[in-house]
């Protein structure tokens, strides 16, 4: 899938760090599993993520995670 510029990480320092970490994680994840890394600023609205999953699959996984974490 081509990268949509709306979702590009616009912070070069965060993007470089995320890419380095993702390259370390990817070979450690068992085949058939996905991973994601979220990076956010404590002082502002910045929130970035990187994943080995396609965007729709990642959104589905996040929705499932949020559903499980909701108080019953």
C-alpha positions as CSV (number, residue, x, y, z in Angstrom):
1,X,0.0,0.0,0.0
2,X,1.3,3.4,-0.9
3,X,2.0,5.7,2.1
4,X,-0.8,8.3,2.5
5,X,0.9,11.7,3.2
6,X,-1.9,12.5,5.7
7,X,-0.4,9.8,8.0
8,X,3.3,10.6,7.5
9,X,5.2,11.2,10.7
10,X,6.1,14.9,10.5
11,X,8.7,14.9,13.2
12,X,12.1,13.7,11.8
13,X,13.5,12.8,15.2
14,X,10.4,10.7,16.2
15,X,10.3,9.1,12.7
16,X,14.0,8.1,12.9
17,X,13.6,6.6,16.3
18,X,10.5,4.7,15.4
19,X,12.1,3.3,12.3
20,X,15.1,2.1,14.3
21,X,12.9,0.5,16.9
22,X,10.7,-1.2,14.3
23,X,13.7,-2.7,12.6
24,X,14.7,-4.2,15.9
25,X,11.2,-5.6,16.7
26,X,10.3,-7.0,13.3
27,X,12.6,-10.0,13.3
28,X,11.6,-10.9,16.8
29,X,7.9,-11.1,16.2
30,X,6.7,-14.6,15.3
31,X,5.4,-15.2,11.7
32,X,1.7,-14.4,11.5
33,X,1.8,-11.8,14.2
34,X,1.7,-8.1,13.9
35,X,3.2,-5.3,16.0
36,X,2.8,-1.6,16.4
37,X,4.7,1.1,18.2
38,X,3.0,4.3,19.5
39,X,5.0,7.4,20.2
40,X,3.4,10.5,21.7
41,X,4.4,13.8,23.2
42,X,3.6,14.4,26.9
43,X,3.2,18.1,26.2
44,X,1.2,18.3,23.1
45,X,-1.0,16.7,20.5
46,X,1.7,14.6,18.7
47,X,0.8,11.0,18.3
48,X,2.6,8.7,15.8
49,X,2.6,5.0,15.2
50,X,4.4,2.5,13.1
51,X,3.3,-1.1,12.4
52,X,4.1,-4.1,10.2
53,X,0.3,-4.3,9.6
54,X,-1.8,-2.6,6.9
55,X,-3.7,0.4,8.2
56,X,-7.1,-1.2,8.1
57,X,-5.8,-4.3,10.0
58,X,-4.2,-2.1,12.6
59,X,-7.4,0.0,13.1
60,X,-9.3,-3.3,13.5
61,X,-6.8,-4.5,16.1
62,X,-7.0,-1.2,18.0
63,X,-10.8,-1.3,18.1
64,X,-10.7,-4.8,19.5
65,X,-8.1,-3.8,22.1
66,X,-10.2,-0.8,23.2
67,X,-13.3,-2.9,23.4
68,X,-11.5,-5.4,25.7
69,X,-10.2,-2.6,27.9
70,X,-13.5,-1.0,28.5
71,X,-14.9,-1.6,32.0
72,X,-17.8,-4.0,32.0
